[in-house]
Amino acid sequence: MSTPANLAFFSSRMSDRAILSYSDSEALAALPHARRRVNANAYIIREGEPPRSTCALLISGLAFRQKLTADGARQIISVHLPGELLDLQHLFLNIADHSVQTLTEAVIADIARDDLESLMLERPAIARAFWVDSLIEASIFREWVLSVGRRDARARIAHILCELAVRMRGAGLIGDSENFVLPMTQEQLGDATGLTSVHVNRTIKALAAEGLIKHSGRSIMIANWKALSQIGDFNPLYLHLDQVSPRFAVPMDTLFVSPDAS
């Protein structure tokens, strides 16, 4: 496998999950891998297929997990940002129980499963970091189940906007009070929230009419973070930000405030 660049950014992200020694961090950064560029909507993993010999690490772009019903209806169950492993479960499971696709054009680093497994077995701190990362991902899944099962349409849309804004900021994709490009079409947003694209469109327009967000196409400005997070019943507890970046030590209601917000 070629190694056109190291994985220092991935090592840094994992060091937010657990205390890693210098040699642990270096071992993660030096993982052999092959990079490939993939188009938007490309399949990284297909449900029902056996795992590949490599695990996919998202270098750039965005991806999502999905499940399909027998009649083809889609439920998007998570969105993934750069620095996240897309199929760590395939280190130990023999079959893919869901599919993973890219939302945007993306760059993937394929890392040999054997190399990852050896690293986890030989270095307990790295194994702990991966375990914590998986637990946080499971926490996000639980929150999405709650949204689809118990929140109304307005709260579902407000909640997912809040989550994506916080997570994209944590990944360094947006600033404190900037517009961010919503990485989903209205159809995809509907598939993530259990709503039709028409209902999504109406809800976004209503939130904009109330002065909570500003939007143009996929560009979103959260104009009133406090009100939007209250409507969305958004409590960042489930993101476990205390185990991510120190930047989240600041109060949440100061993270996304537009210059002209009231």
N, C-alpha and C positions, 0 to 999 in steps of 0.2 A: 504493500500500500504506500502511496505517496504521502508526504507530509509537507504541503506547500506553506503551511503556517502552523504555529502551535495553538493550543487551546487555552491560552492564558485567561481569556474572558470566562470560559467555562469553569476553570479552576477557581477564579475569583468568586463566581456565583456560588459554587459549592462551599466555599469558605464562609459564606453567610449562613449556611445550614448547620455547620459544626466547626469546632476549632480544629484546624488542620495545621500540621507541622509544615515547615518549609519543604521538607522532602515529599510530603503528601501533595502539596500544591504543585511542586515540580513534576511529580509523577502524573498527575492529572493533565497538566499542560502539555506533557510530552507524549500523550497517548497517540499511537499511530492511527491515522485516519485518511480517508480519501474524500475529497470534496466534490460535490456535483451540484449543478444549478438545475432547478426544476421549475416548470411553469405553474401558474395559478391553476387550482382545481385538480392538480395531479395527485394520484394516489401514492401515498408513502407505504401504507399498510392496507391490505384488503381483508375484510372479515372472512373467516373460514380457511385462510391460508396458513401454512406452517411458518414459523419464524424464519427469517433470513439469518445468515451467518454474522450479520452486523446489526448494530443498533443505530438508529438515526438521531443525531443531535441537530437541532435547528440553529443554524449559524445566523441567518438573516431571513426576514419575511415572517409570515404568520401562518399557522396551521390550525386545524380543528379535528376533533374526534366526532364520529357520528355512528348512529345505529339506524337501520332500516327495518320497517315492519314488513310483513309478508306481501302487502300490497304496494310497497315502494315508498311509503311515507317516511320522511327523514326527521330524526331528532338529533340536533347538534348538542353534544354533551359537554364540550369544553373548547376553549380557544387557547392556543399556545403561542408563546412569544420567544424571541431569540434567547438561546442559552438553555432551553428546556429539551430534555430527552423525550422523544416521541414514542418509544417502545421499550422502555426499560423492563416492562413486565415480561418481555420475551426472553429475558435471561433465564426464566424459570418456568414459563408456561409454554405448552406445546402447540397451541393453536391460537390464532387471532380471533378474539370474540367481538371485535368492532373494527371499523375502518378509520384511517387517518388520511386527511387530504390537506393540501396547501390552500390557504385563503388567497395568498398573493404569490407572486414569483418569489422563490426562496432559494437559499443555499443550504444544503444538507451536508453534514460530516458523518460519514459512515465509519463507525468504530467497531472493531471485531468484538463479538460477544465474549469470546474467550479472554480477551484482554481486560474487558470491564469486570468480568467475574473474578479473574485472578487478582485484580487490583482491590476489589472489595474483600476478598478472602485474606489477602496479605496485609491490608491496611484497615484496621477497625474504624479509624476516624473517618475514612472515606465511605465505608459501609454505612456509618451512622449518618453522614451527610446525605447519601442517597435515600436512606430510610426516611429521614425527616422530610426530604423533598417529596417523596411518595405520599407521606401522611398529609402534607399540606395540599397536594393535588386531590387527595380523597376528600379533604375538608371542603374544597371548592366544589367538587361534585355534589356533596350533600347540600350545599347552599343552592345550587342550581335546581336540585330536586324540590327543595322548599319553594323556590320561586315558581316553578311550573305548577306545583301542586296546590299552593295556597295563596300566592299573591295575585292581585288583579293585573290587568294588562298595563295600566299606568305604572304600577309599582315594578312590574317585571322589566319594562323598558328603562325606567329610571335606575333600577338596580344594576342592570348589566352595563349601562353607560358609566356609572360610578366605578364599578369593578374594573372595566377596561381602562378607564382613565388612571386609576391608581396603579394597576399592574404595568401599564405602558410607561408611566412615569418611573416606576421602579426599574424598568428595563432600559431607561435612558432614551426612550423613543419620543417623549414629549417633555416640555418644560413645566414650570409651576403654573403658569396661567395662559398657556398657548392653546390655539386650536389643535385638535388632533383629528386625524383622518380615521373615521369609523371603518374598521377593516372588514366590514360585512355589508352585503347588499341587504335590502329590506326583506327579501325572501330568506336569506340566511339568518338574519336577525329573528325573523318569525320562526324558523326552524329551531333556533336556540331557546326561544321563549314560549313555544307552543301557540303562536298566534299566526294569523294569515298576514301576508304582506300588506294587504289593504288596512288591516287593523294596526299594524306597525306604523304605516304611513300616517294614519290619523292620530295616533298617540304621539308621535314625534312632533307633528304640527301643533298639537294641543300643548305640549310642553314648551314649545317655542312661543306660542301665543301667550303663555303665562309668564314669559320672561325668564324661564329657568335655564333654557339652552338657546343658543343661536346655531343655526345650521344652514349650510349651503352645499347641496350634494351630499358627499360623505364627510364634509368638514364640520366638526362639532366644537362649539365653545360652551363650556359649562359656565353659565352666567351667574348662577346662584347655587353654589355647592351645598350650602347648609339645607336649603329647601329641597333640592333634588335628592339629597341623601335621605332626608326625612320621608319624602314621598316613596322612595324606593326601599324603605326599611333597611337601609344599608348600614351595617355595622361591620367594620373591617376586621373584627375579631377572627373570623374564619380564614383570613389571609395570613394570619400569624406573622404580622409585620415585625414583631419583636425579634424574629429569627431571620429577618432579611437584612435590610440596609439601615444604617443609622440615620439616613435622611428622613425616615418616617418617624423620628422622635418628635417632630414638630406637630402641633395640633392639626387634625385632619381638616378642620374647617378653614384652614389657611392655605391648603394645597392648591386648590383650583378656584381662584377668584379672578374674574376678568377685571381690567382696570376701571370699567365703568359700572361695575356691579353695585347695586344699592345695598 
